[in-house]
Amino acid sequence: MGQKREQAPTWSGAAGRALFGAAIFFILLVLIFKRPIAVAFLLSALMFLLYIPLGHAIDRFMHRRKLRTRQREQPERKTRQ
């Protein structure tokens, strides 16, 4: 079985997800909450700027957690072989 190498989190990945989230936020503000487009754009831009560091921090936390779990499992695998 080949092991899948886990990619470290990147700022560009966090920015891509933040852009997607901000776009959904913008659409919801305009269509459901009936906000003016200028207000919706401003709030979405603020959310975009907030989502980037939060998303990267969550990605980094999850990546480190997965690496720690793999390190703990490695000695168990060697003893079974």
C-alpha positions as CSV (number, residue, x, y, z in Angstrom):
1,M,0.0,0.0,0.0
2,G,1.4,3.4,-1.0
3,Q,1.3,6.1,1.6
4,K,-0.3,9.4,0.6
5,R,2.0,12.3,1.5
6,E,0.1,15.0,3.4
7,Q,0.6,18.5,1.9
8,A,1.4,21.2,4.4
9,P,-1.1,24.1,4.5
10,T,-0.4,27.1,2.3
11,W,-1.6,30.7,2.3
12,S,-2.8,30.4,-1.3
13,G,-5.0,27.4,-0.4
14,A,-6.4,29.4,2.6
15,A,-7.0,32.4,0.3
16,G,-8.8,30.2,-2.3
17,R,-11.2,28.8,0.3
18,A,-11.6,32.3,1.8
19,L,-12.6,33.7,-1.6
20,F,-15.2,30.9,-2.1
21,G,-16.6,31.5,1.4
22,A,-16.8,35.3,0.9
23,A,-18.5,34.8,-2.5
24,I,-21.2,32.6,-0.8
25,F,-21.5,35.2,1.9
26,F,-22.0,37.9,-0.7
27,I,-24.7,35.9,-2.5
28,L,-26.5,35.2,0.7
29,L,-26.4,38.9,1.8
30,V,-27.8,40.1,-1.5
31,L,-30.4,37.4,-2.3
32,I,-31.6,36.3,1.1
33,F,-31.0,39.3,3.4
34,K,-31.7,41.9,0.7
35,R,-28.7,44.1,1.5
36,P,-27.5,46.7,-1.0
37,I,-24.7,45.4,-3.2
38,A,-22.2,48.0,-1.9
39,V,-22.8,46.9,1.7
40,A,-22.7,43.2,0.8
41,F,-19.4,43.7,-1.0
42,L,-17.8,45.6,1.9
43,L,-18.9,42.9,4.4
44,S,-17.8,40.1,2.1
45,A,-14.4,41.8,1.7
46,L,-14.0,42.0,5.4
47,M,-15.0,38.4,5.8
48,F,-12.5,37.4,3.1
49,L,-9.7,39.1,5.1
50,L,-10.9,37.4,8.3
51,Y,-11.3,34.0,6.7
52,I,-7.7,33.8,5.3
53,P,-5.8,33.7,8.7
54,L,-8.5,31.7,10.4
55,G,-8.6,29.1,7.6
56,H,-4.8,28.8,7.6
57,A,-4.7,28.4,11.4
58,I,-7.3,25.6,11.2
59,D,-5.4,23.9,8.4
60,R,-2.1,24.1,10.2
61,F,-3.7,22.7,13.4
62,M,-5.3,19.8,11.5
63,H,-2.1,19.1,9.6
64,R,0.0,19.0,12.8
65,R,-2.6,16.8,14.5
66,K,-2.5,14.3,11.6
67,L,1.4,14.3,11.7
68,R,1.4,13.6,15.4
69,T,-1.1,10.7,15.0
70,R,1.1,9.2,12.2
71,Q,4.2,9.5,14.4
72,R,2.4,7.6,17.2
73,E,1.2,4.9,14.8
74,Q,4.7,4.3,13.3
75,P,6.2,2.3,16.1
76,E,3.1,0.1,16.2
77,R,3.4,-0.7,12.5
78,K,7.1,-1.6,12.9
79,T,6.3,-4.1,15.6
80,R,3.6,-5.8,13.6
81,Q,5.8,-6.4,10.6
